[in-house]
Amino acid sequence: RRKKGLPERFILNLGTVEPRKNVVRLIEAYALLLESATDEMGDVYLVIAGGTGWLADPIYARVRELGLHDRVRFVGYVPEEEKRLWYNAATCFCYPSLYEGFGLPPLEAMSCGTPVLTSNISSLPEVAGEGGVVIDKTEPVEAANTILKLLREAGQYEALSKQARRRATAF
């Protein structure tokens, strides 16, 4: 965290910054999260890691429109050998993708014991199993409420972290 200038608590998204990854919905969910729980979320940031893909400009623009430029950090491409460090440093991993062939990033995060929130599409529910929380990919309110619950309830957080590691061993 210190080397990369990361906050103590942050929600991580790791993948190419493009519409298919549904990053705009995650940004909107984060904005709702801040609105509904300002005091509790004061120290929780959103870190979006990954190279810039196609049609990324509207994603960056949405952060500006919502006034979140000081709360959402785009950190660029993360080398393969560093990924586990990022997953371990994150408070939770959010991957609301609209389409995935398999969904390796959630599995990688779960193998580190990082609680995962992911979409209810393609292979992602099967990958997550009991090791993650599956949400409707189109509902930022549901995502915000789920993240807030996860961050508020230490018991659920710890249980999900253990289940994530167990689930990842199946792969």
FENRAQUI-V396429 format. One record per run of one state. SS is the DSSP state (H for helix, E for strand, C for the rest). FROM is the first residue (numbers start at 1). LEN is the number of residues. If there is no record, write none. Layout:
ss: (SS:SS)
from: (FROM:FROM)
len: (LEN:LEN)
This chain:
ss: (C:E:C:E:C:H:C:H:C:E:C:E:C:H:C:E:C:H:C:E:C:H:C:E:C:H:E:C:H:C:H:C)
from: (1:9:15:17:18:19:22:23:37:44:50:52:53:57:66:72:77:80:90:92:96:104:112:116:120:124:132:136:140:153:154:170)
len: (8:6:2:1:1:3:1:14:7:6:2:1:4:9:6:5:3:10:2:4:8:8:4:4:4:8:4:4:13:1:16:2)
